[in-house]
Amino acid sequence: MRQSTITRFSKKLLLSAVLAALVLAGGCKDKGQTKDAPGAGQEEDAQTNAPSDDGRKDTADISKDDRDSQPDGPRDGKDNATADQSDARIQEILTSMTLEEKVGQLFMLTPEQFTHVDTVIQAGETTRNSLEKYPVGGIIYFKDNIIDEQQIKTMISNTQSYSKYPLFIGVDEEGGSRVARVANNANFSVEKLPDMRVIGDSRNYDEAYRAGQVIGDYLHELGFNMDFAPVADVLTNPENTAIGERSFGPDADVDAQMTARAVKGLQEKGVSSVLKHFPGHGGTTGDSHESAVENNSTKEQLQNTDFKPFVSGIQAGADCVMAGHIALPAVTGDQTPATLSPAIITGILRGSLGFDRIVVTDSMQMGAITNYYSSGDAAIKAVEAGVDIILMPQDFEQAYESLLSAVQTGRISEARIDESVTRILRCKLR
């Protein structure tokens, strides 16, 4: 098994001044639901080679040889002693972090959002300075950011080196004709996979596993450690063009097995999978890019259909679940989208389904959110609902400052923030 980028960089966290005594053992109409970030062709003034030491205070400095020295191993199934050691390390890290750093870990952005550059294709001083100001937990790249193999490898490597804490580096790479930022770029000589609907119709579950392996292999090689895939939506509405051929199909039992195999394939290559779009987008008629979307199924209907692929993906070890901007009025009695609903995130996903890993929102730039909530209110409500990572808020600075203020004023406890940061660090250290 390949060693993940996030595992190599996790050593940066623990060979800091604070943790010197420790030794580390160790995606929407195009993205699941996010549109490509607009760009006017401006590039960041950046260096194209790995950065040299410029004297910046970096408590996470460590040599590449040391980062790469950890042995490969399974993502799950650690013995109790190893798990206890990991928990102790996480607690040490939490103790060393400022509140601002903790809150920053709860955001995953496009590089344009925190550099304020139109289209980022390199990582230099602007990226370095932006990460120092806002120590976010992760970055998602879209097709305009990805030019060719050497360019994306260098940009990811440089970006990771600038961050005090290791970053999630994500992309929407579902496979198929619609959402594959790398495979659909002619500059990359990677295998182009069929639509997931084609794989689902084949009933060949090994093909779903192979798809995960193929995608995970080339993403890992480029430096990505998170893929906003697979699509776990059951396509019960054949007119649903927002999901369409991205789904494994209309049969919940087939989708469940396909989803589990795809998760295994991805994560065995060191790439975290993100199941999407909970509680299920396959039976809806609207598009959450534009406005609020409902799934009118009862809880029993959801358990027999929409939830099945999510349950199987969770049981297969998926690191993350994406909450969609989808209301369940027949279950909750209101129109609150899942991303902002404690009843759906804490009550159903974490409670009924037992998911204890990372919950990430769908893009918070979509009309289903922006038509009804400010960026600040949406960020606060998402965390109150039980979300761990806020993806691409429309106004990042407002969302960050509002969430920080909510903790400082006592609306949200720091212990609640620690819960999410613990989940995030546990994944990054795995």
Protein Blocks (a to p, Z undefined) as FASTA:
>chain_A
ZZdfklmmmmmmmmcfklmmpccebddjklopacddddehiacdddfbdcddehiacfkb
ccfklmmmpccddfehpafklmmmmmmmmmmmmmmpcfklmmmmmpccdfklmnopabac
bdcfklmmmmmmmccfbdcddfklpmblmlmmmmmmmmmmmpmbacddddddebpjklcf
klmpmkbccdddddfklmmmnopaklmmmmmmmmmmmmmmnopabdcdddfbdcfblklm
klmmmpgbjblklmmmmmmmmmmmmmmnopacdddddebjklpmbdfklmccddfbdfkl
mmmmmmmmmmmmmmnopabdcdddddcfklnopabdfklmmklmmmmmmmmnopabdcdd
ddfkbfklmmmpcfklmmmmmmmnopabdghifblmlmmmmmmmmmmnomacfklmmmmm
mmmmmmmmZZ
